[in-house]
């Protein structure tokens, strides 16, 4: 009985950690994206493009895609599509 309860607790704990980690990553990406857009609007400076070598650089595109996916994930969570 103890082993079953521990196994259930362990599975729930792992799911909680994964959910919190995903939320943290999404939050960081959204903050990076928001700050980047603020710098574009206020200073005409794209920080992501500056760091990765231009807007067409693979690194910049990867960051832009990750930020977009984070926004889609957050939107899905907000409207209740994902739990």
Secondary structure, 3 states (H helix, E strand, C coil): CHHHHHHHHHHHHHHHHHHHHHHHHHHHHHHHHHHHHHHHHHHCCCHHHHHHCCCCCHHHHHHHHHHHHHHHHHHHHHHCCCC
